[in-house]
Amino acid sequence: MTLALHGGTPVRSAPWPAWPPPLDPAQRALVTEVLESGRWGATQGGSAVTDLTAAFARGSGVPYGVAVGNATLGLFAALRGLGVGRGDEVIVPAYTFVASATAVLLAGATPVIADVDPVDLHLSPEAVEAALTGRTAAIMPVHLAGSPADMDPLNALAARHGLVVVEDAAQAHGATYKDRPIGGLGDAGVYSFQASKAMTAGEGGLIVCRDEAAYEAIWSVCNLGRKQGGQWYGHPTIGWNLRLTEIQAALLLPWLDRLDAEIDRRESFCTAAEHALAAEQLPVSVVPRPPGTTRDSRHLLMLRVHVPVDREFLLAAMAAEGVPLDAGYPPLGTFEALAREGARAEPYPGAEAAAREVVWVRQSMLMDDPRHAVHLAEALAKVLAAMPPRDQA
Ligand SMILES: Cc1ncc(COP(=O)(O)O)c(C=O)c1O
């Protein structure tokens, strides 16, 4: 079979589902209502931001939430509200989006990169333990690809050393750990509504937390240092305007009614994909979830390729077959800009192997009919069979 890259017929020619999905009637109605009300900002007395925030706090099993402009700012505000700042170190995983680390810098602290578990690719408690110093103030587990980090050992470690835990839940709306919702497992959890996320308003974020004093401090960081119920022009602490708009919240609120069904749909696709990969007997496996995962929100499906391949060729050939995959993250320790800010660049074997061997199937593809998961396996079989030896590619 000739590769599509070399003029052959692609495995798939139909487009994959678009992301975001088309606007649904409930979104259209609520966005229109907000637009017509003129109450577009969160300080004008509308209810969409309040309702969204309450729903996310409830869904995360905690009493408090603060909606923000994006999750990068949300992580910053959570750290700052929880007292993390200048002189402190925050431990972040080596395989994550760069914002997990740059949010730490924004708070004035230093990101300390710890390796991920070589199998499940989430923050490794052993690596965290090894990265502790007298300046460590917080750890930031990331619920990567929609599956929860193994929170119990991380929380136990944090409790032993008096550390704050901020969950980066940017990719994991609706996921559960040991049947408990993520987001509310640490001192604060932060969701993203950026364009690629499971719920999106183009941009947006939301912080949830359990403790009232932490909530008040985080709220104040996001509202120019105001005190709730205090003077409009009274600013007892330092803060910024990090608020989400009512228009964004109106796009997001109705989404909550279909989030579970969308997660189930992605789960069905992932299960079908795993079967299809096994049926083709490919040297490719699904990256397993960390222990304790009871619901993976399936933001991405991460696949590990167990034979040495030329990644550029693999990605180009898969795209030509109509099944585009994503290369995923470079290890955080390879970013010189972070090293210049004091983040140490040590060897991170878990993240480095992931950067060599792991590819991602994007969420939009996972929304397709699960019967089409065979396209993924067929295209991989075709491309891997035609893969030139690494030195000739
Ligand atoms: C793991 C992770 N953390 C943080 C972020 C930052 O979110 P935002 O784009 O909303 O700032 C993202 C995604 O963009 C992410 O995937």
The ligand as an SDF file (V2000), in Angstrom:
LIG
                    3D

 16 16  0  0  0  0  0  0  0  0999 V2000
   -1.8420   21.7670   31.5670 C   0  0  0  0  0  0  0  0  0  0  0  0
   -2.2010   23.1840   31.2440 C   0  0  0  0  0  0  0  0  0  0  0  0
   -1.9730   24.1450   32.1550 N   0  0  0  0  0  0  0  0  0  0  0  0
   -2.2810   25.4300   31.9310 C   0  0  0  0  0  0  0  0  0  0  0  0
   -2.8590   25.8080   30.7390 C   0  0  0  0  0  0  0  0  0  0  0  0
   -3.1220   27.2540   30.5320 C   0  0  0  0  0  0  0  0  0  0  0  0
   -4.4660   27.5080   30.2840 O   0  0  0  0  0  0  0  0  0  0  0  0
   -4.9130   28.8720   29.5840 P   0  0  0  0  0  0  0  0  0  0  0  0
   -4.6340   28.7190   28.1310 O   0  0  0  0  0  0  0  0  0  0  0  0
   -6.3780   28.9480   29.8910 O   0  0  0  0  0  0  0  0  0  0  0  0
   -4.1450   29.9700   30.2020 O   0  0  0  0  0  0  0  0  0  0  0  0
   -3.1290   24.8560   29.7580 C   0  0  0  0  0  0  0  0  0  0  0  0
   -3.7480   25.1340   28.4440 C   0  0  0  0  0  0  0  0  0  0  0  0
   -3.7320   26.0430   27.7740 O   0  0  0  0  0  0  0  0  0  0  0  0
   -2.7860   23.5090   30.0130 C   0  0  0  0  0  0  0  0  0  0  0  0
   -2.9970   22.5580   29.0970 O   0  0  0  0  0  0  0  0  0  0  0  0
  1  2  1  0
  2  3  1  0
  2 15  2  0
  3  4  2  0
  4  5  1  0
  5  6  1  0
  5 12  2  0
  6  7  1  0
  7  8  1  0
  8  9  2  0
  8 10  1  0
  8 11  1  0
 12 13  1  0
 12 15  1  0
 13 14  2  0
 15 16  1  0
M  END
$$$$
